Amino acid sequence: MNTNPQDPPHSENAAMRAARILAFVAKYRHIAAFSDLGAESGAQPEAARPHPDAEAFVRDLETMGPAFVKLGQALSTRPDLLPEDVHRALGRMHDQVGPVLPYAQVRELVEQRLGARLTKVFAEFDETPIGSASLAQVHAARLRDGREVAVKVQRPGIEQVIATDLDILRRLARTADKVTPTGRRVHFADWLDEFHRALQGELDYRAEARNLHRFGDYVSPYASLYVPQPIWDLCGPALITLERVHGRSVLGLSGLLRTECDFDAAAADLLRAYLDQTFLHGEIHADPHPGNVLLADDGRLAIIDLGMIVHVPPQRRERLLKLMLAALDGRGEDVASEMTGISVRLEGFDEVRYRRELGHLVGRYAAHQAEESLAEGSLLIEVVRVSVDCGLRPPAELGLLGRTLLNLQAVIHALAPELNIEAVVRPHLRQLMRQRLAQGLSLSGLAAESLELQNLMREAPRKLQSLLSLLADNKLQISIAGMEESRLMEALQKIANRISTGAIAAALILASALIMRIDTPYRLFGYPALALVLFLLACVLGLALVVSALLSDRKAPSRKSPPP
């Protein structure tokens, strides 16, 4: 979709921009995460009902500018933050919405960023861009030595535009975190800070050049895959030059071409390469949609646009690998155990219900693995939804991995519709598990574990002595993190408030009884006015206390639940 915003963000002052963002938030407040997830447990969630304006929401995101386009892409990896239909619509949004910069401005930018005249560097430079997105546009060119390249030029002033928008969004997120229950659980401001850091990395094209080089090494074992490499001398913070790929999108392949050429091996290699990147190298290409995978003229699959990369820590990598294997084998209890191990338990987490629902979900997937509706990516996204519904905060990498697998599924379906994805994924994940075990038993792995054990033995006597000293001096203190935000503190404050209110009401009744015996000229209905007012005030406080107890107090849920 090529949509030019009516009012480009850079043409608005801060006040106008804030007003426009507030109007956007107000328009779609009923599908925002803090509205949908804030429902009480057991109520019919808003996310369960379809939103007829999901597509309009995506279109408006595109017209709001580059920060919102990237925000939409990031939200497409978080099925726990938006309703299902909105999340699905975001998955179809691609970053092809930027207005075209005039050639004269592009030429000036290239010369300024390379520090040389355009004609000195390039023998040819196409004035018409071959691609235009929210952050940059791409031009075809030819170097002096005859090599064909693609030059990606970042739009001028884009960093300031994004910084302004994100500053406004952060203020709104902090407000949501304070005044909404879901905001206090999800922490929108923290998520926006992480998103901002990732976006800053994407704006530095030197990082993208390093990603291209690194991922080229990752796919080198697969002859059918290719990552175009950067021309290092012609790369900078806001400009990147890389080898040009001649090819077509995999979505444009005809049935006749698929009949003449067998793409099954290339599609399987693509899937294995992405599994390697995630579970072996700890990096996820966050945007592998069909537009970023090209069938080159030489028959290889070219992977382009590696600006969005998410790093997965080694321990998280291992837990995700175990989770994937358990899901493929239909072991719902193991999936639940791995999920609770890598997720944050929120207040009110219902573990019995969680294990039961996850067991049903994984069992249904195992029974119908051939169905596209229960593919691996869909399963991971549903696992995230069930986790959030039951009171868990899953890691962001899980939703991202689910979205990546869904996008890969679309690419593989376009290349090889008959390919059995599960038959490729299962043996390769087991091979990766064996590789990780072999790495752990290698000399370097054993040496690292030995150092950890040596450090533990060295520190243990001193720590034990400190603990015994604290116990002997009666100075041992235990701190419970998060107590000030827990339900226990809320209940204690409620008890204290009610005791105080009851004491005040009793004091007012005693005061009114004593004043009632004093003769005073000020009377109401034949009684001393002050005594009557105090008595009525005490009655109001007492009545409010009773109404509050009847309306808001509830019995604690029973710990006994039927077996799953």
C-alpha positions, 0 to 999 in steps of 0.5 A, spaced: 500 500 500 502 506 498 499 512 502 501 519 503 499 522 509 495 528 508 500 532 513 507 529 513 509 529 521 515 533 519 510 539 517 507 539 524 509 543 530 509 539 537 503 541 539 499 539 532 503 533 532 501 531 540 493 533 538 493 529 532 496 523 536 491 524 541 486 524 536 488 517 533 489 514 540 482 517 542 479 514 535 481 507 537 481 507 544 476 501 544 481 496 541 487 499 545 491 493 549 489 497 556 482 497 554 481 489 551 486 486 557 483 490 563 477 486 563 475 482 569 477 474 569 471 471 566 468 476 563 467 476 555 473 480 553 473 485 547 478 481 543 473 475 542 469 480 538 471 482 531 473 489 530 470 492 523 475 497 523 481 493 524 483 495 517 482 502 518 486 502 524 492 499 520 491 504 514 491 510 519 497 507 522 501 508 516 498 515 515 501 517 522 508 517 519 514 512 520 514 511 528 507 509 527 509 504 521 514 501 525 510 501 531 505 497 527 510 492 525 512 491 532 505 490 535 504 485 530 509 480 534 505 481 540 499 478 540 498 479 547 497 486 546 491 487 541 485 483 539 486 477 534 483 481 528 487 487 529 493 483 530 492 479 524 491 485 520 498 488 522 501 482 520 499 484 513 502 491 513 508 492 510 513 498 510 512 500 503 508 507 505 513 512 504 513 518 499 518 519 494 524 524 495 525 528 489 532 526 485 535 532 486 534 531 494 537 524 494 543 526 490 545 532 495 544 527 501 548 521 497 554 526 496 553 529 503 553 522 506 559 519 502 563 526 502 564 525 494 561 527 488 555 522 485 559 521 478 566 520 482 563 514 485 557 511 481 558 510 473 550 510 473 545 512 478 537 511 477 533 517 478 527 513 479 527 509 486 526 501 486 523 502 493 520 507 498 519 506 505 517 510 511 525 510 513 528 510 506 528 509 499 532 505 495 536 507 488 539 502 483 546 504 481 552 501 478 559 502 480 565 504 476 568 497 476 561 495 473 558 492 479 551 493 480 549 495 487 542 498 491 543 504 494 539 505 501 538 513 503 535 514 509 530 520 509 533 527 512 530 529 519 527 522 520 530 521 527 527 528 530 520 526 527 521 519 530 523 522 537 518 527 537 512 522 536 515 517 541 516 522 546 509 523 546 507 516 546 511 515 552 507 520 556 501 517 554 504 510 556 506 512 563 499 515 564 496 508 562 501 505 566 498 509 572 491 509 571 489 502 568 490 495 571 493 492 564 498 498 564 500 496 571 501 489 569 504 490 562 508 496 563 507 500 556 512 505 558 518 500 558 515 496 552 516 503 548 523 504 551 525 497 548 522 499 542 525 505 541 532 502 542 531 497 537 528 503 532 535 507 534 539 500 532 535 500 525 536 507 523 544 506 524 545 503 517 552 501 519 548 496 524 544 493 518 551 492 514 554 488 520 547 484 520 548 483 512 555 480 513 553 476 519 547 473 516 551 471 510 555 467 514 549 464 517 546 461 511 553 459 507 552 452 509 545 452 504 547 453 497 540 455 495 540 461 500 544 468 499 544 474 503 547 480 499 553 483 502 554 491 503 560 495 500 563 497 506 567 503 503 560 506 501 556 505 508 555 510 513 550 511 519 544 514 514 546 510 507 548 503 505 550 500 499 549 493 497 550 488 492 543 488 487 539 482 487 536 481 480 529 477 482 522 477 483 518 476 489 516 469 491 509 471 491 509 472 484 511 465 482 506 462 477 504 455 477 507 453 471 514 455 474 513 451 480 511 445 476 518 446 471 522 448 477 522 444 484 523 449 490 522 444 495 529 444 497 530 451 497 524 452 501 526 447 506 533 450 507 530 457 508 526 454 514 532 450 517 536 457 516 531 461 520 531 455 525 539 456 526 539 463 526 534 463 532 536 457 536 544 456 534 546 463 533 541 467 537 538 472 532 531 473 529 530 476 523 524 480 525 521 481 518 521 475 513 515 477 509 514 475 502 517 481 500 524 480 503 525 474 500 526 474 493 527 468 487 534 471 484 535 470 477 540 464 478 535 460 482 537 462 489 533 465 494 535 472 496 534 474 503 534 482 504 532 488 509 535 485 515 534 492 519 530 489 524 534 483 528 532 481 535 537 478 539 535 472 544 540 470 550 543 463 550 539 461 556 532 463 553 534 460 547 535 453 550 528 454 553 525 456 547 528 450 543 525 445 549 518 449 548 518 448 541 520 440 541 515 439 546 509 443 542 511 439 536 511 432 540 504 434 543 507 434 550 502 440 553 505 439 560 512 440 558 510 446 554 506 449 560 512 448 565 517 451 560 512 457 559 512 458 566 519 458 567 521 463 562 514 468 563 513 473 569 507 470 573 502 476 574 497 477 580 492 472 580 495 467 575 491 461 575 496 455 574 491 449 574 487 453 569 493 454 565 496 447 564 489 445 562 488 450 557 495 449 554 494 442 554 488 442 550 491 447 545 497 443 544 493 436 544 489 439 538 495 442 535 498 435 535 492 431 532 491 436 526 498 438 525 497 438 517 492 443 518 494 450 516 490 453 521 494 450 526 501 451 524 507 452 528 507 460 528 499 460 529 500 455 535 506 459 538 501 465 538 495 462 541 500 460 547 502 467 548 494 469 548 492 463 553 498 465 557 496 472 558 489 470 559 491 466 565 495 471 568 502 470 565 507 475 561 510 471 556 517 473 553 517 478 547 521 473 543 516 468 543 511 472 540 516 474 535 518 467 533 511 466 532 510 471 527 516 470 524 514 462 523 507 465 520 511 469 515 516 464 513 510 459 512 507 464 507 514 464 503 514 457 503 507 456 501 508 460 495 515 456 493 512 449 495 505 448 497 506 441 498 512 441 503 510 438 509 513 444 514 513 439 520 517 434 517 522 439 516 522 443 523 522 437 527 528 433 525 532 439 525 530 442 532 532 435 534 539 436 531 540 443 534 538 440 541 544 435 539 549 440 537 547 444 543 548 438 548 555 437 544 557 444 545 555 443 553 560 437 553 566 440 549 572 442 553 570 450 552 563 448 555 566 444 561 572 449 562 566 454 563 562 450 568 568 448 572 570 455 573 563 457 575 564 451 580 570 453 583 567 460 584 561 457 588 566 453 592 570 459 594 565 464 595 560 458 599 564 459 606 564 466 606 557 467 604 555 461 610 559 465 615 555 471 613 549 468 614 550 465 620 553 471 623 546 475 621 542 469 625 546 469 631 546 477 632 538 476 630 539 481 624 537 477 618 531 481 614 527 478 609 525 483 603 519 481 599 519 484 592 513 487 590 509 487 596 507 495 596 503 493 589 500 486 592 493 485 593 495 483 600 497 491 601 491 493 598 487 489 603 491 491 609 490 498 607 482 497 606 482 494 613 485 500 616 481 505 612 475 501 614 477 501 622 479 508 621 472 510 618 468 506 624 472 509 629 470 516 627 463 514 626 463 511 633 466 518 636 461 522 632 455 518 635 459 519 642 460 526 641 453 527 639 450 524 645 454 528 649 452 535 646 445 532 646 445 534 653 447 541 653 442 546 652 443 551 646 439 556 642 440 553 636 436 547 634 433 542 629 427 539 629 427 540 637 434 537 638 441 541 638 443 542 631 450 540 632 449 534 635 444 532 630 449 534 624 454 530 628 449 524 628 447 524 621 454 524 619 456 518 623 450 515 620 452 517 613 459 514 614 456 507 617 451 506 611 457 508 606 461 502 610 456 497 610 454 499 602 462 498 601 462 491 604 456 489 600 458 491 594 466 490 593 467 484 598 468 477 595 470 471 598 477 468 596 477 463 591 477 456 593 484 453 592 481 446 590 479 445 583 477 439 579 483 435 576 485 437 568 
